[in-house]
């Protein structure tokens, strides 16, 4: 008759699947939401300026840049929603998406300033 192995309490936790990696980024939610809010504020300033353009001959260029900014904000928001719960490569992939979207917004805002 075989004996039942004596596992430490940490390994015998029935609420935790030992094959799934431990979430280590769950406390980062406020940091990511703050980043999103900062960029949303910057894009909102651009939107306010967009409303004052009237019949500016470059209005189509402004509208195009603004639409791209909205896409980058959506990309950040989507990744920010997932980041605190991700682990491993999924976390790295979403963080890369945020970094790329922030870089795109920086380029777009610089372009926005040169349009005027």
Secondary structure, 3 states (H helix, E strand, C coil): CCCCCCCCCCCCCCCCCCCCCCCCCHHHHHHHHHHHHHHHHHHHHHHHHHHCCCCCCCHHHHHHHHHHHHHHHHHHHHHHHHHCCCCHHHHHHHHHHHHHHHHHHHHHHHHHHHHC
